[in-house]
Amino acid sequence: MAKVTVTTAPLQGVCVFNTRPDAQAEKWRQALQAAGAEVLRLPLMVIEPVTEAAAEQAIKDRILSLADYQHAIFVSQNAAFFGLQWLDQYWPQLPYRTRFYAVGSATAARLTDYGCQVIEPGNTMNSEALLALPSLQSLTHEKIMIFRGCGGRPLLADQLRERGAQVDYCELYHRVFPRAEALERLMSPSTVDLSHSEGKVIALHSGEALQNWNQLLQDFVQAQEMNNNQQQLPYNLEHLRGISLVVPGQRVAQLAQGLGFTRILIAENASDQAMLQALQAYIKN
């Protein structure tokens, strides 16, 4: 009888760049290594809490007025992490008439652990899916607070306002691109050789991470050209954009395609589980 070999390391021989912020990076590293992947740490985003006095006062004012809002939406794990810290200071008991929403299962889990009854859109973890929820269709004279980082996509607020809602932001943190540090790390001799694209995958959990990676590649090529006195390099931007990416959903995939990336693996959403499944399906096929 032929012996059947079952592999417990489906990503063996694959090097995955872990670009997540520190708060999410360790869990992602563990999942990748458990699947057999080599993991290279390359942060493309740093999360920093708001510390400016005026901005902190604006957050406090929003938090204190939470009971005036029918809906509170948390768009990310970081929004839940920082938002719940503020809520804990001023709301020993949460306002009972406010509905709580989460974009993403990990965000929902944080809110649930805190004691919120959470409404979430399911497996498609993005603003578009949230906007499809029945409770967010007819919103005339209703107030919605969106917990998020500073800046970001306006789609959610714009659509909710079109439906009649008054929408306010509670902006809790900054997303910072550590551009110089990332370039130094990418150019380090200990970093994986990028002249060969096979067996390497860049995991990008958001459109912003994708934009940062694209900028980093441009910086990397420019720095290499300067260091080599304009000599012919073993790669250029076209080559580097041929390294495989794994991204969450069609929107980010289309953005990647528009930037010139050619090998794009599409996960169902930005959860670690979905991203890992996309990687495993790619390697298997």
C-alpha positions as CSV (number, residue, x, y, z in Angstrom):
1,M,0.0,0.0,0.0
2,A,1.4,3.4,-0.9
3,K,2.3,5.6,2.0
4,V,0.3,8.8,2.2
5,T,2.2,11.8,3.4
6,V,0.2,14.5,5.2
7,T,2.0,17.8,5.6
8,T,1.4,19.9,8.7
9,A,3.4,22.7,7.2
10,P,1.7,23.9,4.0
11,L,3.7,27.1,3.8
12,Q,7.1,25.4,4.2
13,G,9.6,27.1,1.9
14,V,7.6,30.3,1.7
15,C,8.9,33.6,3.1
16,V,6.1,35.9,4.2
17,F,6.7,39.6,5.0
18,N,4.8,40.5,8.2
19,T,4.0,44.2,7.8
20,R,1.3,44.5,10.5
21,P,1.5,47.1,13.3
22,D,3.0,45.8,16.5
23,A,-0.3,45.1,18.3
24,Q,-1.4,42.7,15.6
25,A,2.0,41.4,14.4
26,E,2.7,38.7,17.0
27,K,-0.5,36.8,16.5
28,W,0.0,36.9,12.7
29,R,3.6,35.7,13.1
30,Q,2.5,32.7,15.2
31,A,-0.1,31.7,12.6
32,L,2.4,31.9,9.8
33,Q,5.1,29.9,11.6
34,A,2.6,27.3,12.7
35,A,1.8,26.8,9.0
36,G,5.6,26.4,8.2
37,A,6.4,29.8,6.8
38,E,9.5,31.8,7.3
39,V,8.5,35.2,8.6
40,L,10.3,38.4,8.0
41,R,9.3,41.4,10.1
42,L,8.9,44.6,8.1
43,P,6.4,47.0,9.8
44,L,4.7,49.3,7.3
45,M,2.5,51.1,9.8
46,V,2.9,52.3,13.4
47,I,-0.1,53.1,15.5
48,E,0.3,56.1,17.9
49,P,-2.5,57.3,20.2
50,V,-3.6,60.9,19.9
51,T,-1.7,63.0,22.4
52,E,-2.4,66.6,21.3
53,A,-4.3,68.5,24.0
54,A,-7.0,69.8,21.6
55,A,-7.5,66.4,20.0
56,E,-7.7,64.7,23.4
57,Q,-10.4,67.2,24.4
58,A,-12.3,66.5,21.2
59,I,-12.2,62.8,22.0
60,K,-13.4,63.4,25.6
61,D,-16.3,65.6,24.3
62,R,-17.4,62.9,21.9
63,I,-17.2,60.2,24.6
64,L,-19.2,62.1,27.1
65,S,-22.0,62.7,24.5
66,L,-22.2,59.0,23.5
67,A,-25.7,58.6,24.9
68,D,-26.9,61.1,22.3
69,Y,-26.0,58.7,19.5
70,Q,-28.1,55.8,18.3
71,H,-25.2,54.1,16.6
72,A,-21.5,53.7,17.4
73,I,-19.2,52.2,14.8
74,F,-15.7,50.9,15.4
75,V,-13.8,50.4,12.2
76,S,-10.8,48.5,13.4
77,Q,-9.1,46.6,16.2
78,N,-7.2,49.7,17.1
79,A,-10.3,51.8,17.2
80,A,-11.8,49.3,19.6
81,F,-8.6,49.2,21.7
82,F,-8.3,53.0,22.2
83,G,-12.0,53.7,22.2
84,L,-12.7,51.2,25.0
85,Q,-10.0,52.8,27.1
86,W,-11.8,56.1,26.8
87,L,-15.2,54.6,27.4
88,D,-13.8,52.9,30.5
89,Q,-12.9,56.2,32.0
90,Y,-16.3,57.9,31.6
91,W,-18.9,55.2,31.1
92,P,-19.0,52.6,34.0
93,Q,-22.2,51.4,32.4
94,L,-22.6,51.8,28.6
95,P,-25.6,53.8,27.3
96,Y,-28.3,51.2,26.7
97,R,-29.9,52.9,23.7
98,T,-26.7,53.0,21.6
99,R,-26.1,50.2,19.1
100,F,-22.5,49.1,18.7
101,Y,-21.1,48.0,15.4
102,A,-17.7,46.4,14.4
103,V,-15.9,46.1,11.1
104,G,-14.2,42.8,11.4
105,S,-14.4,39.7,13.7
106,A,-11.4,40.7,15.8
107,T,-12.9,44.2,16.4
108,A,-16.2,42.6,17.3
109,A,-14.4,40.2,19.7
110,R,-12.8,43.1,21.6
111,L,-16.2,44.9,22.0
112,T,-17.9,41.7,23.0
113,D,-15.3,41.0,25.6
114,Y,-15.9,44.4,27.1
115,G,-19.6,43.8,27.3
116,C,-21.1,45.4,24.2
117,Q,-23.8,43.7,22.2
118,V,-22.2,43.9,18.7
119,I,-23.7,44.1,15.3
120,E,-21.2,43.0,12.5
121,P,-21.6,42.4,8.8
122,G,-20.1,38.9,8.7
123,N,-17.3,37.6,6.6
124,T,-17.0,40.6,4.3
125,M,-15.2,42.9,6.7
126,N,-15.3,46.3,5.1
127,S,-17.4,49.5,5.0
128,E,-19.4,48.3,2.1
129,A,-20.7,45.3,4.0
130,L,-21.4,47.4,7.1
131,L,-23.5,49.8,4.9
132,A,-25.6,46.8,3.8
133,L,-26.9,46.1,7.3
134,P,-30.7,46.6,7.7
135,S,-30.3,48.8,10.8
136,L,-28.2,51.3,8.8
137,Q,-30.6,51.9,5.9
138,S,-33.2,54.5,7.1
139,L,-31.3,57.0,9.3
140,T,-33.2,60.3,9.2
141,H,-32.5,62.4,12.3
142,E,-30.3,59.6,13.8
143,K,-26.8,60.3,15.1
144,I,-23.8,58.0,14.4
145,M,-20.4,58.2,15.9
146,I,-17.5,56.5,14.0
147,F,-14.5,55.5,16.1
148,R,-11.4,55.5,13.9
149,G,-7.9,56.8,13.3
150,C,-7.2,60.2,12.0
151,G,-8.0,60.4,8.3
152,G,-9.0,57.4,6.3
153,R,-11.7,56.6,3.8
154,P,-14.7,58.9,3.8
155,L,-17.0,56.3,2.1
156,L,-18.8,55.2,5.3
157,A,-19.6,58.6,6.7
158,D,-20.6,60.0,3.2
159,Q,-23.0,57.1,2.6
160,L,-24.6,57.4,6.1
161,R,-25.1,61.1,5.7
162,E,-26.8,60.5,2.4
163,R,-29.2,58.3,4.3
164,G,-30.1,61.1,6.6
165,A,-27.8,60.6,9.5
166,Q,-25.7,63.1,11.4
167,V,-22.2,61.5,11.5
168,D,-19.4,62.5,13.8
169,Y,-15.9,61.1,14.0
170,C,-14.1,60.1,17.2
171,E,-10.5,60.0,16.0
172,L,-8.3,58.2,18.4
173,Y,-4.9,57.4,16.9
174,H,-2.5,58.2,14.1
175,R,-1.4,55.7,11.5
176,V,2.3,56.5,10.8
177,F,4.4,55.1,8.0
178,P,7.9,54.4,9.4
179,R,9.4,55.1,6.0
180,A,13.1,55.6,7.0
181,E,13.1,52.6,9.3
182,A,11.4,50.3,6.8
183,L,13.9,51.3,4.1
184,E,16.9,50.7,6.4
185,R,15.5,47.3,7.3
186,L,14.8,46.4,3.6
187,M,18.3,47.3,2.6
188,S,19.9,45.4,5.5
189,P,22.2,42.4,4.4
190,S,20.1,40.2,6.7
191,T,16.9,40.8,4.7
192,V,15.8,38.3,2.1
193,D,17.3,38.9,-1.4
194,L,14.6,40.6,-3.5
195,S,16.3,39.9,-6.8
196,H,14.5,36.5,-6.8
197,S,10.7,36.8,-6.4
198,E,9.9,33.1,-6.1
199,G,8.8,31.9,-2.7
200,K,8.2,35.4,-1.3
201,V,4.9,36.9,-0.4
202,I,4.1,40.3,1.0
203,A,1.1,40.3,3.4
204,L,-0.7,43.6,3.3
205,H,-3.8,43.8,5.5
206,S,-5.1,47.2,4.1
207,G,-5.1,49.6,1.2
208,E,-2.9,52.0,3.3
209,A,-0.3,49.2,3.9
210,L,-0.3,48.6,0.1
211,Q,0.3,52.3,-0.6
212,N,3.2,52.3,1.9
213,W,4.7,49.1,0.4
214,N,4.5,50.7,-3.1
215,Q,6.3,53.9,-1.8
216,L,8.9,51.8,0.0
217,L,9.7,49.9,-3.2
218,Q,10.3,53.2,-5.0
219,D,12.5,54.4,-2.2
220,F,14.4,51.1,-2.3
221,V,15.2,51.2,-6.0
222,Q,16.3,54.9,-5.8
223,A,18.6,54.1,-2.8
224,Q,20.1,51.1,-4.6
225,E,20.7,53.1,-7.7
226,M,22.5,55.8,-5.7
227,N,24.6,53.2,-3.8
228,N,25.6,51.4,-7.0
229,N,26.5,54.7,-8.9
230,Q,23.7,54.1,-11.5
231,Q,25.1,50.6,-12.4
232,Q,22.6,48.0,-13.7
233,L,20.7,46.5,-10.8
234,P,19.5,42.9,-10.8
235,Y,15.9,44.2,-10.4
236,N,13.8,47.3,-11.0
237,L,10.3,48.4,-10.0
238,E,8.7,46.2,-12.5
239,H,10.5,43.2,-11.1
240,L,9.7,44.1,-7.5
241,R,6.0,44.6,-8.3
242,G,6.0,41.0,-9.5
243,I,6.6,39.7,-6.0
244,S,3.4,38.1,-4.8
245,L,1.1,40.1,-2.6
246,V,-1.8,38.8,-0.4
247,V,-4.5,41.4,0.2
248,P,-8.0,41.6,1.7
249,G,-10.8,41.8,-0.8
250,Q,-11.4,43.0,-4.3
251,R,-11.1,46.7,-3.6
252,V,-7.5,46.4,-2.4
253,A,-6.7,44.0,-5.1
254,Q,-7.9,46.4,-7.7
255,L,-5.8,49.2,-6.1
256,A,-2.8,46.9,-6.3
257,Q,-3.4,46.1,-9.9
258,G,-3.7,49.8,-10.7
259,L,-0.3,50.4,-9.1
260,G,1.3,47.8,-11.4
261,F,1.5,44.7,-9.1
262,T,1.0,41.6,-11.1
263,R,0.8,38.7,-8.7
264,I,-2.1,39.3,-6.3
265,L,-3.6,36.8,-4.0
266,I,-7.1,37.9,-2.8
267,A,-8.3,36.9,0.7
268,E,-11.9,37.1,1.7
269,N,-11.2,39.7,4.3
270,A,-8.4,41.1,6.4
271,S,-8.6,38.6,9.2
272,D,-5.5,36.5,9.9
273,Q,-7.5,33.3,9.2
274,A,-8.7,34.5,5.8
275,M,-5.2,35.8,4.8
276,L,-3.7,32.5,5.8
277,Q,-6.3,30.5,3.8
278,A,-5.5,32.6,0.7
279,L,-1.8,31.8,1.1
280,Q,-2.4,28.1,1.6
281,A,-4.8,28.0,-1.4
282,Y,-2.2,29.7,-3.6
283,I,0.6,27.3,-2.5
284,K,-1.6,24.3,-2.9
285,N,-2.6,25.3,-6.5
